[in-house]
Amino acid sequence: MNVGGQPYRVVASVPEDQLRRLAAVVDERIRAIVPRGKPVSPNAILLAAIALANEVEEERGKREAVESKSRDLLRRLLTRIDEALETSDDDPEDDPSPAPPPAAY
């Protein structure tokens, strides 16, 4: 596979098509850093790696924020449902048991 115009032999546990797709992402980032026709330096590859790692960290932070917000929302929703059920249990009008017969005189 080629990344930054350099051939690399890679052995990985991911399928080859996925590896090629990932290499294309790295290559695209390198091409955004290095002007066309210029040789790709190790510094350019390092900058591309750092930029990609930064994107991963930003996305991870966004995901964690969404997860936290979702957990909080679910917790509040469950609390409201529990409170509504407890109120319903305490309301005698909602009691499905039959009322006692009127007293005979």
Backbone as XML, in Angstrom:
<?xml version="1.0"?>
<chain id="A" units="angstrom">
  <residue number="1" name="MET">
    <atom name="N" x="0.845" y="-1.168" z="0.000"/>
    <atom name="CA" x="0.000" y="0.000" z="0.000"/>
    <atom name="C" x="0.893" y="1.235" z="0.000"/>
  </residue>
  <residue number="2" name="ASN">
    <atom name="N" x="0.365" y="2.328" z="-0.513"/>
    <atom name="CA" x="1.101" y="3.589" z="-0.567"/>
    <atom name="C" x="0.451" y="4.615" z="0.341"/>
  </residue>
  <residue number="3" name="VAL">
    <atom name="N" x="1.287" y="5.270" z="1.129"/>
    <atom name="CA" x="0.852" y="6.380" z="1.975"/>
    <atom name="C" x="1.898" y="7.463" z="1.828"/>
  </residue>
  <residue number="4" name="GLY">
    <atom name="N" x="1.453" y="8.650" z="1.471"/>
    <atom name="CA" x="2.394" y="9.745" z="1.289"/>
    <atom name="C" x="3.383" y="9.480" z="0.168"/>
  </residue>
  <residue number="5" name="GLY">
    <atom name="N" x="2.963" y="8.708" z="-0.815"/>
    <atom name="CA" x="3.833" y="8.410" z="-1.940"/>
    <atom name="C" x="4.883" y="7.350" z="-1.650"/>
  </residue>
  <residue number="6" name="GLN">
    <atom name="N" x="4.845" y="6.781" z="-0.466"/>
    <atom name="CA" x="5.815" y="5.760" z="-0.081"/>
    <atom name="C" x="5.113" y="4.402" z="0.012"/>
  </residue>
  <residue number="7" name="PRO">
    <atom name="N" x="5.761" y="3.380" z="-0.545"/>
    <atom name="CA" x="5.155" y="2.056" z="-0.423"/>
    <atom name="C" x="5.425" y="1.461" z="0.965"/>
  </residue>
  <residue number="8" name="TYR">
    <atom name="N" x="4.427" y="0.826" z="1.510"/>
    <atom name="CA" x="4.548" y="0.175" z="2.820"/>
    <atom name="C" x="3.957" y="-1.230" z="2.720"/>
  </residue>
  <residue number="9" name="ARG">
    <atom name="N" x="4.620" y="-2.142" z="3.366"/>
    <atom name="CA" x="4.067" y="-3.487" z="3.497"/>
    <atom name="C" x="3.511" y="-3.576" z="4.913"/>
  </residue>
  <residue number="10" name="VAL">
    <atom name="N" x="2.227" y="-3.878" z="5.002"/>
    <atom name="CA" x="1.551" y="-3.857" z="6.298"/>
    <atom name="C" x="0.874" y="-5.200" z="6.541"/>
  </residue>
  <residue number="11" name="VAL">
    <atom name="N" x="1.084" y="-5.714" z="7.724"/>
    <atom name="CA" x="0.385" y="-6.913" z="8.168"/>
    <atom name="C" x="-0.520" y="-6.463" z="9.312"/>
  </residue>
  <residue number="12" name="ALA">
    <atom name="N" x="-1.820" y="-6.719" z="9.161"/>
    <atom name="CA" x="-2.767" y="-6.254" z="10.175"/>
    <atom name="C" x="-3.880" y="-7.276" z="10.353"/>
  </residue>
  <residue number="13" name="SER">
    <atom name="N" x="-4.607" y="-7.116" z="11.444"/>
    <atom name="CA" x="-5.706" y="-8.034" z="11.741"/>
    <atom name="C" x="-7.030" y="-7.566" z="11.155"/>
  </residue>
  <residue number="14" name="VAL">
    <atom name="N" x="-7.019" y="-6.459" z="10.424"/>
    <atom name="CA" x="-8.249" y="-5.957" z="9.797"/>
    <atom name="C" x="-8.280" y="-6.401" z="8.336"/>
  </residue>
  <residue number="15" name="PRO">
    <atom name="N" x="-9.461" y="-6.472" z="7.751"/>
    <atom name="CA" x="-9.553" y="-6.842" z="6.338"/>
    <atom name="C" x="-8.792" y="-5.850" z="5.449"/>
  </residue>
  <residue number="16" name="GLU">
    <atom name="N" x="-8.305" y="-6.346" z="4.338"/>
    <atom name="CA" x="-7.482" y="-5.525" z="3.452"/>
    <atom name="C" x="-8.216" y="-4.292" z="2.954"/>
  </residue>
  <residue number="17" name="ASP">
    <atom name="N" x="-9.500" y="-4.411" z="2.615"/>
    <atom name="CA" x="-10.233" y="-3.246" z="2.119"/>
    <atom name="C" x="-10.357" y="-2.168" z="3.193"/>
  </residue>
  <residue number="18" name="GLN">
    <atom name="N" x="-10.518" y="-2.570" z="4.428"/>
    <atom name="CA" x="-10.581" y="-1.591" z="5.519"/>
    <atom name="C" x="-9.214" y="-0.933" z="5.712"/>
  </residue>
  <residue number="19" name="LEU">
    <atom name="N" x="-8.158" y="-1.708" z="5.631"/>
    <atom name="CA" x="-6.810" y="-1.170" z="5.766"/>
    <atom name="C" x="-6.522" y="-0.164" z="4.653"/>
  </residue>
  <residue number="20" name="ARG">
    <atom name="N" x="-6.932" y="-0.481" z="3.439"/>
    <atom name="CA" x="-6.738" y="0.452" z="2.311"/>
    <atom name="C" x="-7.533" y="1.737" z="2.522"/>
  </residue>
  <residue number="21" name="ARG">
    <atom name="N" x="-8.754" y="1.603" z="3.048"/>
    <atom name="CA" x="-9.572" y="2.792" z="3.319"/>
    <atom name="C" x="-8.913" y="3.674" z="4.371"/>
  </residue>
  <residue number="22" name="LEU">
    <atom name="N" x="-8.393" y="3.060" z="5.425"/>
    <atom name="CA" x="-7.712" y="3.828" z="6.468"/>
    <atom name="C" x="-6.445" y="4.488" z="5.929"/>
  </residue>
  <residue number="23" name="ALA">
    <atom name="N" x="-5.709" y="3.764" z="5.103"/>
    <atom name="CA" x="-4.503" y="4.332" z="4.492"/>
    <atom name="C" x="-4.864" y="5.518" z="3.603"/>
  </residue>
  <residue number="24" name="ALA">
    <atom name="N" x="-5.998" y="5.433" z="2.925"/>
    <atom name="CA" x="-6.441" y="6.547" z="2.075"/>
    <atom name="C" x="-6.767" y="7.777" z="2.914"/>
  </residue>
  <residue number="25" name="VAL">
    <atom name="N" x="-7.328" y="7.566" z="4.108"/>
    <atom name="CA" x="-7.617" y="8.687" z="5.011"/>
    <atom name="C" x="-6.317" y="9.365" z="5.426"/>
  </residue>
  <residue number="26" name="VAL">
    <atom name="N" x="-5.321" y="8.565" z="5.798"/>
    <atom name="CA" x="-4.021" y="9.112" z="6.194"/>
    <atom name="C" x="-3.382" y="9.825" z="5.008"/>
  </residue>
  <residue number="27" name="ASP">
    <atom name="N" x="-3.429" y="9.203" z="3.837"/>
    <atom name="CA" x="-2.833" y="9.798" z="2.641"/>
    <atom name="C" x="-3.502" y="11.123" z="2.288"/>
  </residue>
  <residue number="28" name="GLU">
    <atom name="N" x="-4.814" y="11.169" z="2.433"/>
    <atom name="CA" x="-5.550" y="12.414" z="2.159"/>
    <atom name="C" x="-5.098" y="13.522" z="3.107"/>
  </residue>
  <residue number="29" name="ARG">
    <atom name="N" x="-4.911" y="13.181" z="4.372"/>
    <atom name="CA" x="-4.470" y="14.176" z="5.344"/>
    <atom name="C" x="-3.060" y="14.665" z="5.009"/>
  </residue>
  <residue number="30" name="ILE">
    <atom name="N" x="-2.195" y="13.744" z="4.613"/>
    <atom name="CA" x="-0.828" y="14.130" z="4.235"/>
    <atom name="C" x="-0.863" y="15.063" z="3.034"/>
  </residue>
  <residue number="31" name="ARG">
    <atom name="N" x="-1.699" y="14.737" z="2.041"/>
    <atom name="CA" x="-1.789" y="15.596" z="0.848"/>
    <atom name="C" x="-2.318" y="16.984" z="1.193"/>
  </residue>
  <residue number="32" name="ALA">
    <atom name="N" x="-3.104" y="17.098" z="2.255"/>
    <atom name="CA" x="-3.594" y="18.412" z="2.685"/>
    <atom name="C" x="-2.477" y="19.236" z="3.323"/>
  </residue>
  <residue number="33" name="ILE">
    <atom name="N" x="-1.453" y="18.555" z="3.831"/>
    <atom name="CA" x="-0.342" y="19.240" z="4.510"/>
    <atom name="C" x="0.792" y="19.558" z="3.542"/>
  </residue>
  <residue number="34" name="VAL">
    <atom name="N" x="1.110" y="18.625" z="2.666"/>
    <atom name="CA" x="2.272" y="18.748" z="1.769"/>
    <atom name="C" x="1.813" y="19.262" z="0.411"/>
  </residue>
  <residue number="35" name="PRO">
    <atom name="N" x="2.437" y="20.342" z="-0.067"/>
    <atom name="CA" x="2.089" y="20.848" z="-1.401"/>
    <atom name="C" x="2.351" y="19.791" z="-2.476"/>
  </residue>
  <residue number="36" name="ARG">
    <atom name="N" x="1.517" y="19.817" z="-3.507"/>
    <atom name="CA" x="1.629" y="18.858" z="-4.611"/>
    <atom name="C" x="3.023" y="18.940" z="-5.241"/>
  </residue>
  <residue number="37" name="GLY">
    <atom name="N" x="3.616" y="17.784" z="-5.480"/>
    <atom name="CA" x="4.926" y="17.719" z="-6.119"/>
    <atom name="C" x="6.096" y="17.755" z="-5.146"/>
  </residue>
  <residue number="38" name="LYS">
    <atom name="N" x="5.828" y="18.075" z="-3.892"/>
    <atom name="CA" x="6.888" y="18.102" z="-2.880"/>
    <atom name="C" x="7.008" y="16.708" z="-2.269"/>
  </residue>
  <residue number="39" name="PRO">
    <atom name="N" x="8.217" y="16.341" z="-1.861"/>
    <atom name="CA" x="8.364" y="15.042" z="-1.203"/>
    <atom name="C" x="7.732" y="15.074" z="0.199"/>
  </residue>
  <residue number="40" name="VAL">
    <atom name="N" x="7.240" y="13.930" z="0.601"/>
    <atom name="CA" x="6.599" y="13.812" z="1.916"/>
    <atom name="C" x="7.678" y="13.516" z="2.946"/>
  </residue>
  <residue number="41" name="SER">
    <atom name="N" x="7.797" y="14.399" z="3.907"/>
    <atom name="CA" x="8.813" y="14.226" z="4.943"/>
    <atom name="C" x="8.214" y="13.466" z="6.132"/>
  </residue>
  <residue number="42" name="PRO">
    <atom name="N" x="9.071" y="12.912" z="6.963"/>
    <atom name="CA" x="8.562" y="12.281" z="8.188"/>
    <atom name="C" x="7.777" y="13.259" z="9.058"/>
  </residue>
  <residue number="43" name="ASN">
    <atom name="N" x="8.176" y="14.540" z="9.040"/>
    <atom name="CA" x="7.432" y="15.546" z="9.814"/>
    <atom name="C" x="6.000" y="15.696" z="9.311"/>
  </residue>
  <residue number="44" name="ALA">
    <atom name="N" x="5.818" y="15.621" z="7.990"/>
    <atom name="CA" x="4.473" y="15.736" z="7.424"/>
    <atom name="C" x="3.624" y="14.546" z="7.857"/>
  </residue>
  <residue number="45" name="ILE">
    <atom name="N" x="4.210" y="13.368" z="7.854"/>
    <atom name="CA" x="3.482" y="12.178" z="8.298"/>
    <atom name="C" x="3.120" y="12.313" z="9.779"/>
  </residue>
  <residue number="46" name="LEU">
    <atom name="N" x="4.064" y="12.830" z="10.575"/>
    <atom name="CA" x="3.801" y="13.038" z="11.996"/>
    <atom name="C" x="2.682" y="14.061" z="12.201"/>
  </residue>
  <residue number="47" name="LEU">
    <atom name="N" x="2.709" y="15.154" z="11.452"/>
    <atom name="CA" x="1.650" y="16.166" z="11.564"/>
    <atom name="C" x="0.292" y="15.576" z="11.194"/>
  </residue>
  <residue number="48" name="ALA">
    <atom name="N" x="0.278" y="14.761" z="10.141"/>
    <atom name="CA" x="-0.979" y="14.124" z="9.739"/>
    <atom name="C" x="-1.480" y="13.195" z="10.846"/>
  </residue>
  <residue number="49" name="ALA">
    <atom name="N" x="-0.587" y="12.428" z="11.438"/>
    <atom name="CA" x="-0.966" y="11.521" z="12.521"/>
    <atom name="C" x="-1.503" y="12.299" z="13.720"/>
  </residue>
  <residue number="50" name="ILE">
    <atom name="N" x="-0.851" y="13.398" z="14.056"/>
    <atom name="CA" x="-1.309" y="14.206" z="15.196"/>
    <atom name="C" x="-2.669" y="14.829" z="14.896"/>
  </residue>
  <residue number="51" name="ALA">
    <atom name="N" x="-2.861" y="15.309" z="13.668"/>
    <atom name="CA" x="-4.155" y="15.892" z="13.291"/>
    <atom name="C" x="-5.263" y="14.843" z="13.378"/>
  </residue>
  <residue number="52" name="LEU">
    <atom name="N" x="-4.982" y="13.643" z="12.893"/>
    <atom name="CA" x="-5.979" y="12.577" z="12.962"/>
    <atom name="C" x="-6.254" y="12.160" z="14.406"/>
  </residue>
  <residue number="53" name="ALA">
    <atom name="N" x="-5.203" y="12.078" z="15.211"/>
    <atom name="CA" x="-5.383" y="11.738" z="16.629"/>
    <atom name="C" x="-6.210" y="12.813" z="17.333"/>
  </residue>
  <residue number="54" name="ASN">
    <atom name="N" x="-5.995" y="14.061" z="16.980"/>
    <atom name="CA" x="-6.768" y="15.155" z="17.560"/>
    <atom name="C" x="-8.249" y="15.012" z="17.200"/>
  </residue>
  <residue number="55" name="GLU">
    <atom name="N" x="-8.526" y="14.669" z="15.941"/>
    <atom name="CA" x="-9.918" y="14.454" z="15.537"/>
    <atom name="C" x="-10.550" y="13.316" z="16.326"/>
  </residue>
  <residue number="56" name="VAL">
    <atom name="N" x="-9.806" y="12.246" z="16.521"/>
    <atom name="CA" x="-10.317" y="11.109" z="17.293"/>
    <atom name="C" x="-10.656" y="11.558" z="18.710"/>
  </residue>
  <residue number="57" name="GLU">
    <atom name="N" x="-9.756" y="12.320" z="19.330"/>
    <atom name="CA" x="-9.997" y="12.790" z="20.697"/>
    <atom name="C" x="-11.201" y="13.724" z="20.768"/>
  </residue>
  <residue number="58" name="GLU">
    <atom name="N" x="-11.351" y="14.606" z="19.789"/>
    <atom name="CA" x="-12.505" y="15.504" z="19.775"/>
    <atom name="C" x="-13.800" y="14.716" z="19.641"/>
  </residue>
  <residue number="59" name="GLU">
    <atom name="N" x="-13.816" y="13.752" z="18.740"/>
    <atom name="CA" x="-15.011" y="12.929" z="18.550"/>
    <atom name="C" x="-15.313" y="12.100" z="19.796"/>
  </residue>
  <residue number="60" name="ARG">
    <atom name="N" x="-14.273" y="11.590" z="20.442"/>
    <atom name="CA" x="-14.460" y="10.825" z="21.675"/>
    <atom name="C" x="-15.089" y="11.720" z="22.742"/>
  </residue>
  <residue number="61" name="GLY">
    <atom name="N" x="-14.602" y="12.938" z="22.856"/>
    <atom name="CA" x="-15.171" y="13.879" z="23.829"/>
    <atom name="C" x="-16.629" y="14.182" z="23.535"/>
  </residue>
  <residue number="62" name="LYS">
    <atom name="N" x="-16.964" y="14.363" z="22.255"/>
    <atom name="CA" x="-18.360" y="14.606" z="21.874"/>
    <atom name="C" x="-19.230" y="13.403" z="22.216"/>
  </residue>
  <residue number="63" name="ARG">
    <atom name="N" x="-18.735" y="12.208" z="21.914"/>
    <atom name="CA" x="-19.491" y="10.996" z="22.203"/>
    <atom name="C" x="-19.724" y="10.847" z="23.702"/>
  </residue>
  <residue number="64" name="GLU">
    <atom name="N" x="-18.679" y="11.099" z="24.496"/>
    <atom name="CA" x="-18.814" y="10.984" z="25.944"/>
    <atom name="C" x="-19.818" y="11.994" z="26.487"/>
  </residue>
  <residue number="65" name="ALA">
    <atom name="N" x="-19.827" y="13.200" z="25.912"/>
    <atom name="CA" x="-20.789" y="14.215" z="26.351"/>
    <atom name="C" x="-22.213" y="13.786" z="26.026"/>
  </residue>
  <residue number="66" name="VAL">
    <atom name="N" x="-22.415" y="13.230" z="24.840"/>
    <atom name="CA" x="-23.746" y="12.755" z="24.449"/>
    <atom name="C" x="-24.173" y="11.587" z="25.335"/>
  </residue>
  <residue number="67" name="GLU">
    <atom name="N" x="-23.249" y="10.675" z="25.618"/>
    <atom name="CA" x="-23.575" y="9.548" z="26.493"/>
    <atom name="C" x="-23.973" y="10.030" z="27.888"/>
  </residue>
  <residue number="68" name="SER">
    <atom name="N" x="-23.223" y="10.988" z="28.420"/>
    <atom name="CA" x="-23.517" y="11.515" z="29.746"/>
    <atom name="C" x="-24.878" y="12.209" z="29.762"/>
  </residue>
  <residue number="69" name="LYS">
    <atom name="N" x="-25.129" y="13.003" z="28.743"/>
    <atom name="CA" x="-26.407" y="13.712" z="28.658"/>
    <atom name="C" x="-27.562" y="12.716" z="28.514"/>
  </residue>
  <residue number="70" name="SER">
    <atom name="N" x="-27.352" y="11.663" z="27.737"/>
    <atom name="CA" x="-28.381" y="10.641" z="27.553"/>
    <atom name="C" x="-28.654" y="9.905" z="28.856"/>
  </residue>
  <residue number="71" name="ARG">
    <atom name="N" x="-27.591" y="9.546" z="29.578"/>
    <atom name="CA" x="-27.775" y="8.867" z="30.870"/>
    <atom name="C" x="-28.549" y="9.754" z="31.837"/>
  </residue>
  <residue number="72" name="ASP">
    <atom name="N" x="-28.201" y="11.034" z="31.893"/>
    <atom name="CA" x="-28.885" y="11.962" z="32.793"/>
    <atom name="C" x="-30.357" y="12.093" z="32.411"/>
  </residue>
  <residue number="73" name="LEU">
    <atom name="N" x="-30.629" y="12.224" z="31.121"/>
    <atom name="CA" x="-32.005" y="12.344" z="30.657"/>
    <atom name="C" x="-32.806" y="11.084" z="30.988"/>
  </residue>
  <residue number="74" name="LEU">
    <atom name="N" x="-32.216" y="9.918" z="30.758"/>
    <atom name="CA" x="-32.902" y="8.670" z="31.094"/>
    <atom name="C" x="-33.139" y="8.543" z="32.597"/>
  </residue>
  <residue number="75" name="ARG">
    <atom name="N" x="-32.155" y="8.933" z="33.379"/>
    <atom name="CA" x="-32.296" y="8.876" z="34.842"/>
    <atom name="C" x="-33.465" y="9.758" z="35.290"/>
  </residue>
  <residue number="76" name="ARG">
    <atom name="N" x="-33.540" y="10.980" z="34.755"/>
    <atom name="CA" x="-34.628" y="11.887" z="35.128"/>
    <atom name="C" x="-35.977" y="11.362" z="34.656"/>
  </residue>
  <residue number="77" name="LEU">
    <atom name="N" x="-36.009" y="10.773" z="33.470"/>
    <atom name="CA" x="-37.244" y="10.217" z="32.941"/>
    <atom name="C" x="-37.727" y="9.047" z="33.792"/>
  </residue>
  <residue number="78" name="LEU">
    <atom name="N" x="-36.810" y="8.162" z="34.167"/>
    <atom name="CA" x="-37.184" y="7.035" z="35.024"/>
    <atom name="C" x="-37.675" y="7.506" z="36.385"/>
  </residue>
  <residue number="79" name="THR">
    <atom name="N" x="-37.056" y="8.551" z="36.913"/>
    <atom name="CA" x="-37.502" y="9.105" z="38.196"/>
    <atom name="C" x="-38.930" y="9.627" z="38.068"/>
  </residue>
  <residue number="80" name="ARG">
    <atom name="N" x="-39.219" y="10.310" z="36.989"/>
    <atom name="CA" x="-40.581" y="10.837" z="36.783"/>
    <atom name="C" x="-41.591" y="9.715" z="36.615"/>
  </residue>
  <residue number="81" name="ILE">
    <atom name="N" x="-41.197" y="8.661" z="35.904"/>
    <atom name="CA" x="-42.100" y="7.515" z="35.733"/>
    <atom name="C" x="-42.357" y="6.850" z="37.078"/>
  </residue>
  <residue number="82" name="ASP">
    <atom name="N" x="-41.291" y="6.642" z="37.859"/>
    <atom name="CA" x="-41.448" y="6.040" z="39.197"/>
    <atom name="C" x="-42.362" y="6.889" z="40.069"/>
  </residue>
  <residue number="83" name="GLU">
    <atom name="N" x="-42.165" y="8.205" z="40.039"/>
    <atom name="CA" x="-43.009" y="9.093" z="40.844"/>
    <atom name="C" x="-44.458" y="9.026" z="40.396"/>
  </residue>
  <residue number="84" name="ALA">
    <atom name="N" x="-44.678" y="8.961" z="39.087"/>
    <atom name="CA" x="-46.052" y="8.880" z="38.575"/>
    <atom name="C" x="-46.697" y="7.560" z="38.986"/>
  </residue>
  <residue number="85" name="LEU">
    <atom name="N" x="-45.948" y="6.501" z="38.955"/>
    <atom name="CA" x="-46.491" y="5.193" z="39.370"/>
    <atom name="C" x="-46.783" y="5.169" z="40.860"/>
  </residue>
  <residue number="86" name="GLU">
    <atom name="N" x="-45.923" y="5.763" z="41.665"/>
    <atom name="CA" x="-46.155" y="5.812" z="43.111"/>
    <atom name="C" x="-47.389" y="6.637" z="43.424"/>
  </residue>
  <residue number="87" name="THR">
    <atom name="N" x="-47.580" y="7.732" z="42.738"/>
    <atom name="CA" x="-48.756" y="8.584" z="42.936"/>
    <atom name="C" x="-50.006" y="7.815" z="42.546"/>
  </residue>
  <residue number="88" name="SER">
    <atom name="N" x="-49.923" y="7.067" z="41.462"/>
    <atom name="CA" x="-51.053" y="6.270" z="40.997"/>
    <atom name="C" x="-51.400" y="5.194" z="42.011"/>
  </residue>
  <residue number="89" name="ASP">
    <atom name="N" x="-50.422" y="4.582" z="42.636"/>
    <atom name="CA" x="-50.651" y="3.551" z="43.654"/>
    <atom name="C" x="-51.314" y="4.133" z="44.900"/>
  </residue>
  <residue number="90" name="ASP">
    <atom name="N" x="-51.027" y="5.380" z="45.214"/>
    <atom name="CA" x="-51.569" y="6.020" z="46.412"/>
    <atom name="C" x="-52.979" y="6.566" z="46.200"/>
  </residue>
  <residue number="91" name="ASP">
    <atom name="N" x="-53.443" y="6.683" z="44.962"/>
    <atom name="CA" x="-54.741" y="7.283" z="44.653"/>
    <atom name="C" x="-55.834" y="6.232" z="44.796"/>
  </residue>
  <residue number="92" name="PRO">
    <atom name="N" x="-56.753" y="6.365" z="45.794"/>
    <atom name="CA" x="-57.790" y="5.344" z="46.003"/>
    <atom name="C" x="-58.773" y="5.265" z="44.848"/>
  </residue>
  <residue number="93" name="GLU">
    <atom name="N" x="-58.972" y="6.327" z="44.090"/>
    <atom name="CA" x="-59.906" y="6.289" z="42.966"/>
    <atom name="C" x="-59.406" y="5.362" z="41.876"/>
  </residue>
  <residue number="94" name="ASP">
    <atom name="N" x="-58.096" y="5.182" z="41.804"/>
    <atom name="CA" x="-57.521" y="4.321" z="40.790"/>
    <atom name="C" x="-57.395" y="2.881" z="41.268"/>
  </residue>
  <residue number="95" name="ASP">
    <atom name="N" x="-57.857" y="2.587" z="42.483"/>
    <atom name="CA" x="-57.737" y="1.243" z="43.042"/>
    <atom name="C" x="-58.717" y="0.319" z="42.314"/>
  </residue>
  <residue number="96" name="PRO">
    <atom name="N" x="-58.242" y="-0.729" z="41.680"/>
    <atom name="CA" x="-59.129" y="-1.605" z="40.919"/>
    <atom name="C" x="-59.923" y="-2.579" z="41.793"/>
  </residue>
  <residue number="97" name="SER">
    <atom name="N" x="-59.647" y="-2.643" z="43.106"/>
    <atom name="CA" x="-60.393" y="-3.576" z="43.960"/>
    <atom name="C" x="-61.810" y="-3.039" z="44.163"/>
  </residue>
  <residue number="98" name="PRO">
    <atom name="N" x="-62.773" y="-3.946" z="44.267"/>
    <atom name="CA" x="-64.169" y="-3.466" z="44.404"/>
    <atom name="C" x="-64.385" y="-2.767" z="45.751"/>
  </residue>
  <residue number="99" name="ALA">
    <atom name="N" x="-65.298" y="-1.825" z="45.727"/>
    <atom name="CA" x="-65.630" y="-1.096" z="46.953"/>
    <atom name="C" x="-66.469" y="-1.996" z="47.850"/>
  </residue>
  <residue number="100" name="PRO">
    <atom name="N" x="-66.334" y="-1.843" z="49.173"/>
    <atom name="CA" x="-67.150" y="-2.672" z="50.072"/>
    <atom name="C" x="-68.628" y="-2.317" z="49.912"/>
  </residue>
  <residue number="101" name="PRO">
    <atom name="N" x="-69.514" y="-3.286" z="50.132"/>
    <atom name="CA" x="-70.960" y="-3.002" z="49.980"/>
    <atom name="C" x="-71.401" y="-2.027" z="51.062"/>
  </residue>
  <residue number="102" name="PRO">
    <atom name="N" x="-72.434" y="-1.268" z="50.752"/>
    <atom name="CA" x="-72.921" y="-0.325" z="51.758"/>
    <atom name="C" x="-73.445" y="-1.070" z="52.976"/>
  </residue>
  <residue number="103" name="ALA">
    <atom name="N" x="-73.332" y="-0.435" z="54.096"/>
    <atom name="CA" x="-73.773" y="-1.055" z="55.364"/>
    <atom name="C" x="-75.297" y="-1.149" z="55.385"/>
  </residue>
  <residue number="104" name="ALA">
    <atom name="N" x="-75.834" y="-2.263" z="55.879"/>
    <atom name="CA" x="-77.290" y="-2.453" z="55.988"/>
    <atom name="C" x="-77.746" y="-1.974" z="57.351"/>
  </residue>
  <residue number="105" name="TYR">
    <atom name="N" x="-78.912" y="-1.313" z="57.405"/>
    <atom name="CA" x="-79.457" y="-0.812" z="58.675"/>
    <atom name="C" x="-80.618" y="-1.599" z="59.105"/>
  </residue>
</chain>
